[in-house]
């Protein structure tokens, strides 16, 4: 191999490596890659307070009429 071809090959490898790093967006890091069918994999819901539950019950009652 000639020295010029070797240099071009190194630069090309560096460009491909830099493009690969740039394509990894921060918001995509840590996301699930494998899903289990029929199973929710998200964060757990926070439980409702008694006041929130009562407000929902009142809304349901209003919608029935």
mmJSON file of the N, C-alpha and C atoms, coordinates in Angstrom:
{"data_MODEL":{"atom_site":{
"group_PDB":["ATOM","ATOM","ATOM","ATOM","ATOM","ATOM","ATOM","ATOM","ATOM","ATOM","ATOM","ATOM","ATOM","ATOM","ATOM","ATOM","ATOM","ATOM","ATOM","ATOM","ATOM","ATOM","ATOM","ATOM","ATOM","ATOM","ATOM","ATOM","ATOM","ATOM","ATOM","ATOM","ATOM","ATOM","ATOM","ATOM","ATOM","ATOM","ATOM","ATOM","ATOM","ATOM","ATOM","ATOM","ATOM","ATOM","ATOM","ATOM","ATOM","ATOM","ATOM","ATOM","ATOM","ATOM","ATOM","ATOM","ATOM","ATOM","ATOM","ATOM","ATOM","ATOM","ATOM","ATOM","ATOM","ATOM","ATOM","ATOM","ATOM","ATOM","ATOM","ATOM","ATOM","ATOM","ATOM","ATOM","ATOM","ATOM","ATOM","ATOM","ATOM","ATOM","ATOM","ATOM","ATOM","ATOM","ATOM","ATOM","ATOM","ATOM","ATOM","ATOM","ATOM","ATOM","ATOM","ATOM","ATOM","ATOM","ATOM","ATOM","ATOM","ATOM","ATOM","ATOM","ATOM","ATOM","ATOM","ATOM","ATOM","ATOM","ATOM","ATOM","ATOM","ATOM","ATOM","ATOM","ATOM","ATOM","ATOM","ATOM","ATOM","ATOM","ATOM","ATOM","ATOM","ATOM","ATOM","ATOM","ATOM","ATOM","ATOM","ATOM","ATOM","ATOM","ATOM","ATOM","ATOM","ATOM","ATOM","ATOM","ATOM","ATOM","ATOM","ATOM","ATOM","ATOM","ATOM","ATOM","ATOM","ATOM","ATOM","ATOM","ATOM","ATOM","ATOM","ATOM","ATOM","ATOM","ATOM","ATOM","ATOM","ATOM","ATOM","ATOM","ATOM","ATOM","ATOM","ATOM","ATOM","ATOM","ATOM","ATOM","ATOM","ATOM","ATOM","ATOM","ATOM","ATOM","ATOM","ATOM","ATOM","ATOM","ATOM","ATOM","ATOM","ATOM","ATOM","ATOM","ATOM","ATOM","ATOM","ATOM","ATOM","ATOM","ATOM"],
"id":[1,2,3,4,5,6,7,8,9,10,11,12,13,14,15,16,17,18,19,20,21,22,23,24,25,26,27,28,29,30,31,32,33,34,35,36,37,38,39,40,41,42,43,44,45,46,47,48,49,50,51,52,53,54,55,56,57,58,59,60,61,62,63,64,65,66,67,68,69,70,71,72,73,74,75,76,77,78,79,80,81,82,83,84,85,86,87,88,89,90,91,92,93,94,95,96,97,98,99,100,101,102,103,104,105,106,107,108,109,110,111,112,113,114,115,116,117,118,119,120,121,122,123,124,125,126,127,128,129,130,131,132,133,134,135,136,137,138,139,140,141,142,143,144,145,146,147,148,149,150,151,152,153,154,155,156,157,158,159,160,161,162,163,164,165,166,167,168,169,170,171,172,173,174,175,176,177,178,179,180,181,182,183,184,185,186,187,188,189,190,191,192,193,194,195],
"type_symbol":["N","C","C","N","C","C","N","C","C","N","C","C","N","C","C","N","C","C","N","C","C","N","C","C","N","C","C","N","C","C","N","C","C","N","C","C","N","C","C","N","C","C","N","C","C","N","C","C","N","C","C","N","C","C","N","C","C","N","C","C","N","C","C","N","C","C","N","C","C","N","C","C","N","C","C","N","C","C","N","C","C","N","C","C","N","C","C","N","C","C","N","C","C","N","C","C","N","C","C","N","C","C","N","C","C","N","C","C","N","C","C","N","C","C","N","C","C","N","C","C","N","C","C","N","C","C","N","C","C","N","C","C","N","C","C","N","C","C","N","C","C","N","C","C","N","C","C","N","C","C","N","C","C","N","C","C","N","C","C","N","C","C","N","C","C","N","C","C","N","C","C","N","C","C","N","C","C","N","C","C","N","C","C","N","C","C","N","C","C","N","C","C","N","C","C"],
"label_atom_id":["N","CA","C","N","CA","C","N","CA","C","N","CA","C","N","CA","C","N","CA","C","N","CA","C","N","CA","C","N","CA","C","N","CA","C","N","CA","C","N","CA","C","N","CA","C","N","CA","C","N","CA","C","N","CA","C","N","CA","C","N","CA","C","N","CA","C","N","CA","C","N","CA","C","N","CA","C","N","CA","C","N","CA","C","N","CA","C","N","CA","C","N","CA","C","N","CA","C","N","CA","C","N","CA","C","N","CA","C","N","CA","C","N","CA","C","N","CA","C","N","CA","C","N","CA","C","N","CA","C","N","CA","C","N","CA","C","N","CA","C","N","CA","C","N","CA","C","N","CA","C","N","CA","C","N","CA","C","N","CA","C","N","CA","C","N","CA","C","N","CA","C","N","CA","C","N","CA","C","N","CA","C","N","CA","C","N","CA","C","N","CA","C","N","CA","C","N","CA","C","N","CA","C","N","CA","C","N","CA","C","N","CA","C","N","CA","C","N","CA","C","N","CA","C","N","CA","C"],
"label_alt_id":[null,null,null,null,null,null,null,null,null,null,null,null,null,null,null,null,null,null,null,null,null,null,null,null,null,null,null,null,null,null,null,null,null,null,null,null,null,null,null,null,null,null,null,null,null,null,null,null,null,null,null,null,null,null,null,null,null,null,null,null,null,null,null,null,null,null,null,null,null,null,null,null,null,null,null,null,null,null,null,null,null,null,null,null,null,null,null,null,null,null,null,null,null,null,null,null,null,null,null,null,null,null,null,null,null,null,null,null,null,null,null,null,null,null,null,null,null,null,null,null,null,null,null,null,null,null,null,null,null,null,null,null,null,null,null,null,null,null,null,null,null,null,null,null,null,null,null,null,null,null,null,null,null,null,null,null,null,null,null,null,null,null,null,null,null,null,null,null,null,null,null,null,null,null,null,null,null,null,null,null,null,null,null,null,null,null,null,null,null,null,null,null,null,null,null],
"label_comp_id":["UNK","UNK","UNK","UNK","UNK","UNK","UNK","UNK","UNK","UNK","UNK","UNK","UNK","UNK","UNK","UNK","UNK","UNK","UNK","UNK","UNK","UNK","UNK","UNK","UNK","UNK","UNK","UNK","UNK","UNK","UNK","UNK","UNK","UNK","UNK","UNK","UNK","UNK","UNK","UNK","UNK","UNK","UNK","UNK","UNK","UNK","UNK","UNK","UNK","UNK","UNK","UNK","UNK","UNK","UNK","UNK","UNK","UNK","UNK","UNK","UNK","UNK","UNK","UNK","UNK","UNK","UNK","UNK","UNK","UNK","UNK","UNK","UNK","UNK","UNK","UNK","UNK","UNK","UNK","UNK","UNK","UNK","UNK","UNK","UNK","UNK","UNK","UNK","UNK","UNK","UNK","UNK","UNK","UNK","UNK","UNK","UNK","UNK","UNK","UNK","UNK","UNK","UNK","UNK","UNK","UNK","UNK","UNK","UNK","UNK","UNK","UNK","UNK","UNK","UNK","UNK","UNK","UNK","UNK","UNK","UNK","UNK","UNK","UNK","UNK","UNK","UNK","UNK","UNK","UNK","UNK","UNK","UNK","UNK","UNK","UNK","UNK","UNK","UNK","UNK","UNK","UNK","UNK","UNK","UNK","UNK","UNK","UNK","UNK","UNK","UNK","UNK","UNK","UNK","UNK","UNK","UNK","UNK","UNK","UNK","UNK","UNK","UNK","UNK","UNK","UNK","UNK","UNK","UNK","UNK","UNK","UNK","UNK","UNK","UNK","UNK","UNK","UNK","UNK","UNK","UNK","UNK","UNK","UNK","UNK","UNK","UNK","UNK","UNK","UNK","UNK","UNK","UNK","UNK","UNK"],
"label_asym_id":["A","A","A","A","A","A","A","A","A","A","A","A","A","A","A","A","A","A","A","A","A","A","A","A","A","A","A","A","A","A","A","A","A","A","A","A","A","A","A","A","A","A","A","A","A","A","A","A","A","A","A","A","A","A","A","A","A","A","A","A","A","A","A","A","A","A","A","A","A","A","A","A","A","A","A","A","A","A","A","A","A","A","A","A","A","A","A","A","A","A","A","A","A","A","A","A","A","A","A","A","A","A","A","A","A","A","A","A","A","A","A","A","A","A","A","A","A","A","A","A","A","A","A","A","A","A","A","A","A","A","A","A","A","A","A","A","A","A","A","A","A","A","A","A","A","A","A","A","A","A","A","A","A","A","A","A","A","A","A","A","A","A","A","A","A","A","A","A","A","A","A","A","A","A","A","A","A","A","A","A","A","A","A","A","A","A","A","A","A","A","A","A","A","A","A"],
"label_entity_id":["1","1","1","1","1","1","1","1","1","1","1","1","1","1","1","1","1","1","1","1","1","1","1","1","1","1","1","1","1","1","1","1","1","1","1","1","1","1","1","1","1","1","1","1","1","1","1","1","1","1","1","1","1","1","1","1","1","1","1","1","1","1","1","1","1","1","1","1","1","1","1","1","1","1","1","1","1","1","1","1","1","1","1","1","1","1","1","1","1","1","1","1","1","1","1","1","1","1","1","1","1","1","1","1","1","1","1","1","1","1","1","1","1","1","1","1","1","1","1","1","1","1","1","1","1","1","1","1","1","1","1","1","1","1","1","1","1","1","1","1","1","1","1","1","1","1","1","1","1","1","1","1","1","1","1","1","1","1","1","1","1","1","1","1","1","1","1","1","1","1","1","1","1","1","1","1","1","1","1","1","1","1","1","1","1","1","1","1","1","1","1","1","1","1","1"],
"label_seq_id":[1,1,1,2,2,2,3,3,3,4,4,4,5,5,5,6,6,6,7,7,7,8,8,8,9,9,9,10,10,10,11,11,11,12,12,12,13,13,13,14,14,14,15,15,15,16,16,16,17,17,17,18,18,18,19,19,19,20,20,20,21,21,21,22,22,22,23,23,23,24,24,24,25,25,25,26,26,26,27,27,27,28,28,28,29,29,29,30,30,30,31,31,31,32,32,32,33,33,33,34,34,34,35,35,35,36,36,36,37,37,37,38,38,38,39,39,39,40,40,40,41,41,41,42,42,42,43,43,43,44,44,44,45,45,45,46,46,46,47,47,47,48,48,48,49,49,49,50,50,50,51,51,51,52,52,52,53,53,53,54,54,54,55,55,55,56,56,56,57,57,57,58,58,58,59,59,59,60,60,60,61,61,61,62,62,62,63,63,63,64,64,64,65,65,65],
"pdbx_PDB_ins_code":[null,null,null,null,null,null,null,null,null,null,null,null,null,null,null,null,null,null,null,null,null,null,null,null,null,null,null,null,null,null,null,null,null,null,null,null,null,null,null,null,null,null,null,null,null,null,null,null,null,null,null,null,null,null,null,null,null,null,null,null,null,null,null,null,null,null,null,null,null,null,null,null,null,null,null,null,null,null,null,null,null,null,null,null,null,null,null,null,null,null,null,null,null,null,null,null,null,null,null,null,null,null,null,null,null,null,null,null,null,null,null,null,null,null,null,null,null,null,null,null,null,null,null,null,null,null,null,null,null,null,null,null,null,null,null,null,null,null,null,null,null,null,null,null,null,null,null,null,null,null,null,null,null,null,null,null,null,null,null,null,null,null,null,null,null,null,null,null,null,null,null,null,null,null,null,null,null,null,null,null,null,null,null,null,null,null,null,null,null,null,null,null,null,null,null],
"Cartn_x":[0.838,0.0,0.878,0.38,1.131,0.779,1.614,1.407,0.159,-0.098,-1.265,-2.556,-2.593,-3.788,-4.038,-2.975,-3.092,-3.649,-3.214,-3.7,-5.18,-5.574,-6.977,-7.829,-7.347,-8.079,-8.249,-7.213,-7.305,-8.301,-8.279,-9.213,-10.645,-10.847,-12.172,-12.677,-11.827,-12.214,-12.566,-11.813,-12.09,-13.43,-13.743,-15.017,-16.178,-16.038,-17.094,-17.288,-16.216,-16.302,-16.982,-16.625,-17.223,-18.71,-19.084,-20.495,-21.275,-20.673,-21.326,-21.565,-20.619,-20.785,-21.831,-21.868,-22.809,-24.246,-24.42,-25.766,-26.402,-25.661,-26.188,-26.728,-28.011,-28.6,-28.798,-28.658,-28.722,-30.09,-31.184,-32.51,-32.793,-31.98,-32.173,-31.351,-30.497,-29.669,-30.499,-30.315,-31.0,-32.425,-32.861,-34.226,-34.27,-35.424,-35.504,-35.348,-34.587,-34.385,-35.193,-35.6,-36.387,-37.66,-38.778,-40.072,-40.663,-41.362,-42.061,-43.524,-44.045,-45.417,-46.409,-47.303,-48.337,-47.882,-46.682,-46.169,-45.738,-46.283,-45.923,-44.535,-43.654,-42.279,-41.934,-42.93,-42.667,-42.537,-42.451,-42.335,-43.657,-43.58,-44.771,-45.528,-46.853,-47.679,-47.624,-47.747,-47.821,-49.263,-49.476,-50.848,-51.586,-52.91,-53.73,-53.978,-54.109,-54.473,-55.974,-56.421,-57.849,-58.65,-58.112,-58.786,-58.91,-57.865,-57.912,-58.922,-58.951,-59.913,-61.338,-61.591,-62.926,-63.324,-62.391,-62.669,-63.026,-62.337,-62.651,-64.03,-64.351,-65.667,-66.775,-66.573,-67.568,-67.734,-66.641,-66.722,-67.502,-67.291,-68.01,-69.5,-69.834,-71.244,-71.896,-71.184,-71.723,-71.939,-71.081,-71.184,-72.327,-72.716,-73.808,-75.148,-75.304,-76.592,-76.773],
"Cartn_y":[-1.187,0.0,1.245,2.248,3.496,4.313,5.263,6.095,6.965,7.429,8.264,7.496,6.247,5.41,5.082,4.834,4.536,5.733,6.917,8.137,8.352,8.141,8.294,7.278,6.08,5.038,5.404,5.961,6.387,7.528,8.498,9.627,9.129,8.226,7.669,6.919,6.154,5.432,6.415,7.495,8.511,9.196,9.496,10.127,9.192,7.922,6.941,6.816,6.794,6.707,7.94,9.128,10.365,10.419,9.956,9.938,8.972,7.872,6.908,7.494,8.224,8.857,9.97,10.705,11.808,11.306,10.095,9.58,9.063,8.979,8.507,9.706,10.024,11.162,10.83,11.843,11.651,11.124,11.604,11.166,9.706,9.123,7.726,6.785,7.326,6.493,5.919,4.665,4.03,3.617,3.738,3.324,1.815,1.199,-0.26,-0.692,-1.722,-2.247,-3.514,-4.175,-5.394,-5.228,-5.538,-5.4,-6.768,-6.899,-8.125,-7.923,-8.796,-8.67,-8.745,-7.768,-7.761,-7.245,-6.686,-6.2,-4.743,-3.878,-2.465,-2.294,-1.671,-1.515,-0.127,0.753,2.131,2.294,3.544,3.856,3.576,3.263,3.011,4.322,4.233,5.402,5.74,7.02,7.427,7.237,6.757,6.55,7.872,7.813,9.014,9.314,10.587,10.981,10.766,10.795,10.633,11.754,12.944,14.083,13.875,13.357,13.098,11.998,10.949,9.868,10.391,11.224,11.786,12.675,13.448,14.3,13.457,12.346,11.453,10.814,10.409,9.822,10.826,12.082,13.113,13.353,13.296,13.468,12.322,11.108,9.955,10.104,10.528,10.719,11.779,12.847,13.9,13.385,12.486,11.984,10.973,10.341,9.367,10.047,11.278,11.996,12.572],
"Cartn_z":[0.0,0.0,0.0,-0.672,-0.686,0.556,0.883,2.062,1.899,0.689,0.438,0.626,0.145,0.288,1.753,2.489,3.91,4.673,4.327,4.975,4.662,3.414,3.02,3.769,3.911,4.633,6.108,6.725,8.12,8.286,7.372,7.442,7.254,6.31,6.076,7.314,7.947,9.164,10.28,10.389,11.404,11.14,9.889,9.532,9.853,9.514,9.809,11.319,12.078,13.533,14.121,13.625,14.12,13.773,12.587,12.196,13.086,13.441,14.33,15.711,16.224,17.531,17.487,16.417,16.294,16.166,15.688,15.485,16.773,17.843,19.119,19.901,19.685,20.381,21.857,22.692,24.142,24.584,23.956,24.387,24.026,23.157,22.8,23.686,24.499,25.355,26.491,26.796,27.913,27.604,26.349,26.016,25.851,26.081,25.951,24.495,24.293,22.953,22.712,23.778,23.662,24.476,23.854,24.502,24.777,25.896,26.239,25.859,25.017,24.532,25.698,25.765,26.793,28.144,28.215,29.5,29.346,30.22,30.19,30.784,30.039,30.494,30.958,31.09,31.484,32.985,33.377,34.798,35.502,36.767,37.574,37.784,37.773,38.044,39.527,39.811,41.208,41.668,42.866,43.34,43.494,43.269,43.403,44.875,45.166,46.521,46.691,47.921,48.2,47.535,47.512,46.885,45.373,44.739,43.301,42.978,43.8,43.591,43.705,44.69,44.89,43.707,43.197,42.046,40.821,40.621,39.516,39.692,40.902,41.172,40.857,41.229,40.957,39.453,38.716,37.263,36.631,37.121,36.591,36.862,38.071,38.41,37.526,37.208,36.357,34.914,34.471,33.115,32.963,34.042,33.979,33.732,34.186,34.053,32.7],
"occupancy":[1.0,1.0,1.0,1.0,1.0,1.0,1.0,1.0,1.0,1.0,1.0,1.0,1.0,1.0,1.0,1.0,1.0,1.0,1.0,1.0,1.0,1.0,1.0,1.0,1.0,1.0,1.0,1.0,1.0,1.0,1.0,1.0,1.0,1.0,1.0,1.0,1.0,1.0,1.0,1.0,1.0,1.0,1.0,1.0,1.0,1.0,1.0,1.0,1.0,1.0,1.0,1.0,1.0,1.0,1.0,1.0,1.0,1.0,1.0,1.0,1.0,1.0,1.0,1.0,1.0,1.0,1.0,1.0,1.0,1.0,1.0,1.0,1.0,1.0,1.0,1.0,1.0,1.0,1.0,1.0,1.0,1.0,1.0,1.0,1.0,1.0,1.0,1.0,1.0,1.0,1.0,1.0,1.0,1.0,1.0,1.0,1.0,1.0,1.0,1.0,1.0,1.0,1.0,1.0,1.0,1.0,1.0,1.0,1.0,1.0,1.0,1.0,1.0,1.0,1.0,1.0,1.0,1.0,1.0,1.0,1.0,1.0,1.0,1.0,1.0,1.0,1.0,1.0,1.0,1.0,1.0,1.0,1.0,1.0,1.0,1.0,1.0,1.0,1.0,1.0,1.0,1.0,1.0,1.0,1.0,1.0,1.0,1.0,1.0,1.0,1.0,1.0,1.0,1.0,1.0,1.0,1.0,1.0,1.0,1.0,1.0,1.0,1.0,1.0,1.0,1.0,1.0,1.0,1.0,1.0,1.0,1.0,1.0,1.0,1.0,1.0,1.0,1.0,1.0,1.0,1.0,1.0,1.0,1.0,1.0,1.0,1.0,1.0,1.0,1.0,1.0,1.0,1.0,1.0,1.0],
"B_iso_or_equiv":[0.0,0.0,0.0,0.0,0.0,0.0,0.0,0.0,0.0,0.0,0.0,0.0,0.0,0.0,0.0,0.0,0.0,0.0,0.0,0.0,0.0,0.0,0.0,0.0,0.0,0.0,0.0,0.0,0.0,0.0,0.0,0.0,0.0,0.0,0.0,0.0,0.0,0.0,0.0,0.0,0.0,0.0,0.0,0.0,0.0,0.0,0.0,0.0,0.0,0.0,0.0,0.0,0.0,0.0,0.0,0.0,0.0,0.0,0.0,0.0,0.0,0.0,0.0,0.0,0.0,0.0,0.0,0.0,0.0,0.0,0.0,0.0,0.0,0.0,0.0,0.0,0.0,0.0,0.0,0.0,0.0,0.0,0.0,0.0,0.0,0.0,0.0,0.0,0.0,0.0,0.0,0.0,0.0,0.0,0.0,0.0,0.0,0.0,0.0,0.0,0.0,0.0,0.0,0.0,0.0,0.0,0.0,0.0,0.0,0.0,0.0,0.0,0.0,0.0,0.0,0.0,0.0,0.0,0.0,0.0,0.0,0.0,0.0,0.0,0.0,0.0,0.0,0.0,0.0,0.0,0.0,0.0,0.0,0.0,0.0,0.0,0.0,0.0,0.0,0.0,0.0,0.0,0.0,0.0,0.0,0.0,0.0,0.0,0.0,0.0,0.0,0.0,0.0,0.0,0.0,0.0,0.0,0.0,0.0,0.0,0.0,0.0,0.0,0.0,0.0,0.0,0.0,0.0,0.0,0.0,0.0,0.0,0.0,0.0,0.0,0.0,0.0,0.0,0.0,0.0,0.0,0.0,0.0,0.0,0.0,0.0,0.0,0.0,0.0,0.0,0.0,0.0,0.0,0.0,0.0],
"pdbx_formal_charge":[null,null,null,null,null,null,null,null,null,null,null,null,null,null,null,null,null,null,null,null,null,null,null,null,null,null,null,null,null,null,null,null,null,null,null,null,null,null,null,null,null,null,null,null,null,null,null,null,null,null,null,null,null,null,null,null,null,null,null,null,null,null,null,null,null,null,null,null,null,null,null,null,null,null,null,null,null,null,null,null,null,null,null,null,null,null,null,null,null,null,null,null,null,null,null,null,null,null,null,null,null,null,null,null,null,null,null,null,null,null,null,null,null,null,null,null,null,null,null,null,null,null,null,null,null,null,null,null,null,null,null,null,null,null,null,null,null,null,null,null,null,null,null,null,null,null,null,null,null,null,null,null,null,null,null,null,null,null,null,null,null,null,null,null,null,null,null,null,null,null,null,null,null,null,null,null,null,null,null,null,null,null,null,null,null,null,null,null,null,null,null,null,null,null,null],
"auth_seq_id":[1,1,1,2,2,2,3,3,3,4,4,4,5,5,5,6,6,6,7,7,7,8,8,8,9,9,9,10,10,10,11,11,11,12,12,12,13,13,13,14,14,14,15,15,15,16,16,16,17,17,17,18,18,18,19,19,19,20,20,20,21,21,21,22,22,22,23,23,23,24,24,24,25,25,25,26,26,26,27,27,27,28,28,28,29,29,29,30,30,30,31,31,31,32,32,32,33,33,33,34,34,34,35,35,35,36,36,36,37,37,37,38,38,38,39,39,39,40,40,40,41,41,41,42,42,42,43,43,43,44,44,44,45,45,45,46,46,46,47,47,47,48,48,48,49,49,49,50,50,50,51,51,51,52,52,52,53,53,53,54,54,54,55,55,55,56,56,56,57,57,57,58,58,58,59,59,59,60,60,60,61,61,61,62,62,62,63,63,63,64,64,64,65,65,65],
"auth_comp_id":["UNK","UNK","UNK","UNK","UNK","UNK","UNK","UNK","UNK","UNK","UNK","UNK","UNK","UNK","UNK","UNK","UNK","UNK","UNK","UNK","UNK","UNK","UNK","UNK","UNK","UNK","UNK","UNK","UNK","UNK","UNK","UNK","UNK","UNK","UNK","UNK","UNK","UNK","UNK","UNK","UNK","UNK","UNK","UNK","UNK","UNK","UNK","UNK","UNK","UNK","UNK","UNK","UNK","UNK","UNK","UNK","UNK","UNK","UNK","UNK","UNK","UNK","UNK","UNK","UNK","UNK","UNK","UNK","UNK","UNK","UNK","UNK","UNK","UNK","UNK","UNK","UNK","UNK","UNK","UNK","UNK","UNK","UNK","UNK","UNK","UNK","UNK","UNK","UNK","UNK","UNK","UNK","UNK","UNK","UNK","UNK","UNK","UNK","UNK","UNK","UNK","UNK","UNK","UNK","UNK","UNK","UNK","UNK","UNK","UNK","UNK","UNK","UNK","UNK","UNK","UNK","UNK","UNK","UNK","UNK","UNK","UNK","UNK","UNK","UNK","UNK","UNK","UNK","UNK","UNK","UNK","UNK","UNK","UNK","UNK","UNK","UNK","UNK","UNK","UNK","UNK","UNK","UNK","UNK","UNK","UNK","UNK","UNK","UNK","UNK","UNK","UNK","UNK","UNK","UNK","UNK","UNK","UNK","UNK","UNK","UNK","UNK","UNK","UNK","UNK","UNK","UNK","UNK","UNK","UNK","UNK","UNK","UNK","UNK","UNK","UNK","UNK","UNK","UNK","UNK","UNK","UNK","UNK","UNK","UNK","UNK","UNK","UNK","UNK","UNK","UNK","UNK","UNK","UNK","UNK"],
"auth_asym_id":["A","A","A","A","A","A","A","A","A","A","A","A","A","A","A","A","A","A","A","A","A","A","A","A","A","A","A","A","A","A","A","A","A","A","A","A","A","A","A","A","A","A","A","A","A","A","A","A","A","A","A","A","A","A","A","A","A","A","A","A","A","A","A","A","A","A","A","A","A","A","A","A","A","A","A","A","A","A","A","A","A","A","A","A","A","A","A","A","A","A","A","A","A","A","A","A","A","A","A","A","A","A","A","A","A","A","A","A","A","A","A","A","A","A","A","A","A","A","A","A","A","A","A","A","A","A","A","A","A","A","A","A","A","A","A","A","A","A","A","A","A","A","A","A","A","A","A","A","A","A","A","A","A","A","A","A","A","A","A","A","A","A","A","A","A","A","A","A","A","A","A","A","A","A","A","A","A","A","A","A","A","A","A","A","A","A","A","A","A","A","A","A","A","A","A"],
"auth_atom_id":["N","CA","C","N","CA","C","N","CA","C","N","CA","C","N","CA","C","N","CA","C","N","CA","C","N","CA","C","N","CA","C","N","CA","C","N","CA","C","N","CA","C","N","CA","C","N","CA","C","N","CA","C","N","CA","C","N","CA","C","N","CA","C","N","CA","C","N","CA","C","N","CA","C","N","CA","C","N","CA","C","N","CA","C","N","CA","C","N","CA","C","N","CA","C","N","CA","C","N","CA","C","N","CA","C","N","CA","C","N","CA","C","N","CA","C","N","CA","C","N","CA","C","N","CA","C","N","CA","C","N","CA","C","N","CA","C","N","CA","C","N","CA","C","N","CA","C","N","CA","C","N","CA","C","N","CA","C","N","CA","C","N","CA","C","N","CA","C","N","CA","C","N","CA","C","N","CA","C","N","CA","C","N","CA","C","N","CA","C","N","CA","C","N","CA","C","N","CA","C","N","CA","C","N","CA","C","N","CA","C","N","CA","C","N","CA","C","N","CA","C","N","CA","C","N","CA","C"],
"pdbx_PDB_model_num":[1,1,1,1,1,1,1,1,1,1,1,1,1,1,1,1,1,1,1,1,1,1,1,1,1,1,1,1,1,1,1,1,1,1,1,1,1,1,1,1,1,1,1,1,1,1,1,1,1,1,1,1,1,1,1,1,1,1,1,1,1,1,1,1,1,1,1,1,1,1,1,1,1,1,1,1,1,1,1,1,1,1,1,1,1,1,1,1,1,1,1,1,1,1,1,1,1,1,1,1,1,1,1,1,1,1,1,1,1,1,1,1,1,1,1,1,1,1,1,1,1,1,1,1,1,1,1,1,1,1,1,1,1,1,1,1,1,1,1,1,1,1,1,1,1,1,1,1,1,1,1,1,1,1,1,1,1,1,1,1,1,1,1,1,1,1,1,1,1,1,1,1,1,1,1,1,1,1,1,1,1,1,1,1,1,1,1,1,1,1,1,1,1,1,1]
}}}
